[in-house]
Amino acid sequence: MEKIKSLCSIIVGITLFSSTAFAQEATSTLYQSPSNGSGTGQAPELASSTPASVLGLQTPLIPPIINQIKEAKALLSTTTLNHALIPVYKSAKGGSASGGKNTKTLLRYNLGSKDIALAILDPATARTIITIGRLNGKSMTFPDPAVDVKLTKFNGVNSKFQVNTPANGKIIALKYLISAKESGSKSAIEKGLSEAVYVPYSDSLSAPDVIAYGSDYLNNIINSVTLQLQNIPSQAIPGQTITQAIPPAMIKALVYAEHTDTAQVLNGNDTQATINQLNILLAVNEGDAYKYSVSTAGARGIAQFIPSTYQSLVKRRGEVGLIPDFLEGMSDHQNSIKAMYLLLDDYAGAVRVKASLGFVSSRVFDYGAASYNGGTTRVARAVNAFGTSWNEDKSGQLNATQAQVNSLTSQIKKAKDKKIKAALQAQLAEATNQLNELKTGSLRNETVNYLAKIYKVIQYFNDQQA
């Protein structure tokens, strides 16, 4: 199969109602998997004379369920949630002054149970039922006799439920107490509590109009940001603007890739299902989608930035006017998408400086996306070491070279003849150098798989465009 050249030139149709491609007009060539089967690669070049273009903003048709969700959120906003604080004491044996009686000293408070409110749509009556349950740890109970709801998977605001009564009932919103501190002083725990109204993902919300509404929502956000950045110079490609260097369609692909599980996308056959889930969450939550999404590394929001990366970007790109506060900035979708554009461009610009001989301008997004996951230094080393194959999986070569080093080391230990031993040592030195170059110059498997996930997402959009 033909080897693929540049991710930036892959056709990704970001479609509103007109089905017009969002980023660039392109040839009819679609994404192809690379011949080496590594799962990474790039697509043929776009015609260089084709300028980037952006569709005007459009107002998507609002599915009926969206209006019902907004009404449910309004009802939940007036619902009061309670919680329990459990005092923790330290016991000590009393002295003579207390007559030898044990004394208790208050050490701290622990956050105990807390309320959770659900808005359940009854399809038989079209009524929305508000019911309040109690959360203890990761288990929930709902004492309301009018409903029968079971928690099937705890995941904070995105927990999953099974509604038995009313029949075919849908969870169309919930109100949840997010806690910053589970233990400490009473005031610290109280101060760290915040109410969140959110719509958790559910298969029952899946419908073509909802999926389209979510997709249109993201398209319009990217459209708006692209227009705001259309005159900002690129750091990656001098003489171009950021939105010329990084097609908007690539930003869309990155957003979806950031919120899909790598193993699920690479090992599964239904990429559309995972993308549909994201579109549903965008549709039912709009500006609040992924507001409460926090990784184990502290990455937040739709852009999945960590605080240090965001704060550094705010300082470097002051001319763009990013929201200075990290939490506020990552809670704002337009600001988050703007930050993604800027970071990808900055990262690719850093790779251009560090790997000037191997840098290819048509691969700006490739470099930026890889750096998004693995850092610019590692990407630049890979470009310098491996040229056009910088983003391919090198684990086979690594394993083979490591095995060669191990074998030569073993042979040297057993060798009796000095000439043979010297020859083996020379071979070992060469193999060790190759191994070190592979270790320091190749991308980590995590980054290779991350790119492969993005490519698969783009392949999905190519198929949709076709």
Secondary structure, 3 states (H helix, E strand, C coil): CCCCCEHHHCCCCCCCCCCCCCCCCCCCCCCCCCCCCCCCCCECCCCCCCCCCCCCCCCCCCCHHHHHHHHHHHHHHCCCCCEEEEEEEEEECCCHHHCCCCEEEEEEEEEEEEEEEEEEEECCCCEEEEEEEEEECCEEECCCCCCEEEEEECCHHHCEEEEEECCCCEEEEEEEEEECCCEECHHHHHHCEEEEEECCCCHHHCCHHHHHHHHHHHHHHHHHHHHHHCCCECCCCCCCEHHHHCCHHHHHHHHHHHCCCHHHHHHCCCHHHHHHHHHHHHHHHHHHCCCCCECCCCCECCCCECHHHHHHHHHHCHHHCCCCCHHHHHHCHHHHHHHHHHHHHHHHHHHHHHCCCCCCHHHHHHHHHHHHHHCHHHHHHHHHHHHHHCCCCCHHHHHHHHHHHHHHHHHHHHCCCHHHHHHHHHHHHHHHHHHHHHHHHCCCHHHHHHHHHHHHHHHHHHHHHC
